[in-house]
């Protein structure tokens, strides 16, 4: 068995999955609508900025949380954008599940690498 061949087979299976196909279809549909695509990109950038701030240990202000929640309600109230983010989320779940399966199969514990328990010396 060639591990690279198996990885390519897995990649092809992912590409053929309903979750990936739905995600790509939603992405194409959204990209065809320039105004809503720009709104989705702006929303994703703001979301990432707030997540980065939190990961760096900085607390979000009440104003930031309120503005983000308001923006989320507004943006996700647009069906074409909501469809895109939902499809992205479903594919992300499948992808993460597969990564978890692979990590467990090779007994790979990533928690120590990212601030989890330290290995005993």
Residue pairs with C-beta under 8 A, 6 or more apart in sequence:
10 98
14 20
14 94
14 95
14 98
17 91
17 94
19 87
19 90
19 91
19 93
19 94
20 91
20 94
22 87
22 90
22 91
23 87
23 88
23 90
23 91
25 87
26 83
26 84
26 86
26 87
26 88
27 84
27 87
27 88
29 80
29 83
29 84
30 36
30 37
30 40
30 80
30 81
30 83
30 84
31 37
33 80
36 78
36 80
36 81
39 75
39 78
39 81
40 75
40 81
40 84
40 85
43 71
43 72
43 75
43 81
46 68
46 71
47 68
50 60
50 64
50 68
53 60
54 60
60 68
75 81
76 82
76 85
102 108
103 109
103 110
109 116
110 116
111 117
112 118
112 119
